[in-house]
C-alpha cells in the first residue's frame, strides 16, 4: 500500500469515468490539500466533480473517514508495527483529514511523529519522508508557526 501514490482528483475521475452512475456516486474525495479549490463546494472545481457524478466529502463524511483511519492505524500498528510504511501512510492520512477538519492541535502532532519516523525508517530523502515534511510545514503554516 505504501507504494500506491494518492492520485489527483482529475486522474481518479478519468480512471472511473466509465463506471456506472451508481458506482461514481459512491466515490467521495476526502484527502484534499488545504489549497485545493474543490474544498469549497461553491467553486467550479467542486461543481465539475459533482457534474461528473462524483462528490467531495462533506464534514460528516470526513469525521467518519477520520474514525476509520484511526482504527486502521491502530490495527496496522499492532499487526505490522508502528513504523511500518503502511502504518505511517495511515498516520499521515489521518493527520491530513484532521487538518482538513481544522484539528490543528492533533494534526501537527501526528504529522511530526510521522515525519520523524519516516526519516528514521526510510531516510531523509525518501519521497514519503519529503511528503511528510511538506504536510507538517503546511499544517504549521496554517497554525501561523514558523516552519523548522
Secondary structure, DSSP 4 states (H G I P E B T S, - for coil): -TTSPPPPHHHHHHHHTTS-HHHHTT-EE----TT-GGGSTTSHHHHHHHHTT-EEPPHHHHHHHHHHHHHHHHHHHHHT-TTSHHHHHHHHHHHHHHHHTT-TTHHHHHHHHHHHHHHHHH-TTSHHHHHHHHHHHHHHHHHTPPP-
